[in-house]
């Protein structure tokens, strides 16, 4: 348990664990760690929106698994970061993820209960045989502009 002034998240796999902590006033944090293998392409339909699935199908076969894994992991991070605000299970189809080639990702939330709006900042990093993703989520108040990231406005 963390004090209310802090936000944190953890993730682990067989041989590695990661954690992230920050000031809660800067947003809620989510982190996820995934291993490249074994490949599980069958998760695509349960993890991706129709648009994401269509986009991945246009990629060369050799890039599809990593594109799927990146979106899956970022969505896992989203679930952890948005939970303090919505206090419910958030399904994979409630987020649309568009990773860029520089370790960032645009994330658009489509929360079925209409919670929000939220600014979402997504990041990913390739490690030896693993993928590390992180998300920071902040509520947007009606009198505020959407905070921007280096890649433009976060959604």
C-alpha positions as CSV (number, residue, x, y, z in Angstrom):
1,X,0.0,0.0,0.0
2,X,1.2,3.5,-0.9
3,X,0.3,6.7,0.8
4,X,-2.3,8.8,-1.1
5,X,0.5,11.2,-2.1
6,X,2.1,8.5,-4.3
7,X,1.1,6.5,-7.3
8,X,2.8,3.2,-8.2
9,X,2.6,0.0,-10.2
10,X,4.4,-3.3,-10.4
11,X,4.7,-6.1,-12.9
12,X,6.7,-9.3,-13.0
13,X,7.6,-12.3,-15.1
14,X,9.6,-15.4,-14.2
15,X,13.0,-13.8,-13.8
16,X,12.4,-10.1,-13.6
17,X,10.2,-7.7,-11.6
18,X,9.7,-3.9,-12.2
19,X,8.1,-1.2,-10.2
20,X,7.4,2.5,-10.8
21,X,6.4,5.2,-8.2
22,X,5.7,8.8,-8.7
23,X,3.9,11.7,-7.1
24,X,0.1,11.2,-7.3
25,X,-0.4,14.8,-8.2
26,X,1.3,14.1,-11.5
27,X,-1.1,11.3,-12.4
28,X,-1.8,7.6,-11.9
29,X,0.8,5.1,-13.1
30,X,0.6,1.7,-14.7
31,X,3.5,-0.5,-15.8
32,X,3.6,-3.9,-17.5
33,X,6.3,-6.4,-18.4
34,X,5.9,-9.0,-21.2
35,X,8.2,-11.6,-22.7
36,X,8.4,-12.0,-26.4
37,X,8.1,-15.7,-26.3
38,X,6.0,-17.8,-26.5
39,X,4.1,-16.0,-29.2
40,X,0.3,-16.0,-28.6
41,X,-1.3,-14.5,-31.8
42,X,-4.6,-16.0,-30.8
43,X,-5.1,-13.3,-28.3
44,X,-5.5,-10.7,-31.0
45,X,-9.3,-10.8,-31.3
46,X,-9.8,-10.5,-27.5
47,X,-7.2,-7.7,-27.1
48,X,-7.5,-5.5,-30.2
49,X,-10.3,-3.3,-31.5
50,X,-11.5,-3.8,-35.0
51,X,-9.4,-0.9,-36.3
52,X,-6.3,-2.1,-34.5
53,X,-6.8,-5.6,-35.8
54,X,-7.2,-4.3,-39.4
55,X,-4.0,-2.3,-39.0
56,X,-2.0,-5.2,-37.8
57,X,-3.2,-7.4,-40.6
58,X,-1.6,-4.8,-43.1
59,X,1.8,-5.3,-41.5
60,X,4.4,-7.9,-42.8
61,X,3.9,-11.2,-41.0
62,X,7.2,-10.8,-39.2
63,X,6.0,-7.6,-37.5
64,X,2.5,-8.7,-36.5
65,X,3.3,-10.4,-33.1
66,X,5.4,-7.5,-31.8
67,X,2.7,-5.0,-32.9
68,X,0.1,-7.1,-31.1
69,X,2.3,-7.5,-28.0
70,X,3.0,-3.8,-27.8
71,X,-0.7,-2.9,-27.8
72,X,-1.5,-5.7,-25.3
73,X,1.1,-4.6,-22.9
74,X,0.2,-0.9,-23.1
75,X,-3.5,-1.8,-22.5
76,X,-2.4,-3.8,-19.4
77,X,-0.6,-0.6,-18.2
78,X,-3.7,1.4,-19.0
79,X,-5.9,-0.9,-16.9
80,X,-3.5,-0.4,-13.9
81,X,-3.3,3.3,-14.2
82,X,-7.0,4.0,-14.8
83,X,-8.2,1.8,-12.0
84,X,-7.9,4.4,-9.2
85,X,-10.3,6.6,-11.1
86,X,-12.9,4.2,-12.3
87,X,-12.6,1.3,-9.8
88,X,-13.8,-1.4,-12.2
89,X,-12.4,-3.8,-14.8
90,X,-11.5,-2.0,-18.0
91,X,-11.6,-4.2,-21.0
92,X,-9.1,-4.3,-23.8
93,X,-11.6,-2.8,-26.2
94,X,-12.0,0.3,-24.1
95,X,-8.6,1.6,-25.3
96,X,-7.2,2.2,-28.7
97,X,-3.4,2.2,-28.9
98,X,-1.2,3.6,-31.7
99,X,2.5,3.1,-30.9
100,X,5.0,5.2,-32.7
101,X,8.5,4.1,-33.7
102,X,10.2,6.1,-31.0
103,X,8.9,4.4,-27.9
104,X,5.7,6.5,-27.5
105,X,2.1,5.7,-28.0
106,X,-1.1,7.6,-28.5
107,X,-3.8,6.1,-26.3
108,X,-7.5,7.0,-26.8
109,X,-9.9,5.7,-24.1
110,X,-13.4,4.6,-25.0
111,X,-14.7,3.8,-21.5
112,X,-18.0,2.1,-21.7
113,X,-19.4,3.9,-18.6
114,X,-18.3,7.3,-19.9
115,X,-15.8,8.1,-17.2
116,X,-13.3,10.8,-17.9
117,X,-12.0,12.6,-19.8
118,X,-8.4,11.6,-19.2
119,X,-5.1,12.5,-20.7
120,X,-3.0,9.3,-21.3
121,X,0.7,9.2,-21.9
122,X,2.0,5.8,-23.1
123,X,5.6,4.6,-23.4
124,X,7.4,1.4,-24.3
125,X,11.0,0.1,-24.2
126,X,12.5,-3.0,-25.7
127,X,14.6,-5.0,-23.3
128,X,16.5,-8.3,-24.0
129,X,13.6,-10.6,-24.8
130,X,11.1,-8.4,-23.0
131,X,8.9,-5.5,-23.5
132,X,8.4,-2.8,-20.8
133,X,5.4,-0.4,-21.0
134,X,4.3,2.4,-18.8
135,X,1.3,4.7,-18.8
136,X,0.5,7.9,-16.9
137,X,-3.2,8.9,-16.7
138,X,-4.5,12.3,-15.5
139,X,-8.1,13.5,-15.3
140,X,-8.8,16.5,-17.5
141,X,-10.9,19.1,-15.9
142,X,-13.4,21.0,-18.0
143,X,-11.3,24.3,-17.7
144,X,-8.0,22.7,-18.7
145,X,-6.5,21.9,-22.0
146,X,-5.4,18.4,-22.8
147,X,-1.7,18.0,-21.7
148,X,0.6,17.5,-24.6
149,X,3.5,15.0,-24.9
150,X,6.4,15.2,-27.3
151,X,4.3,13.4,-29.9
152,X,1.4,15.9,-29.6
153,X,-1.8,15.9,-27.5
154,X,-2.5,12.8,-25.5
155,X,-6.0,11.4,-25.7
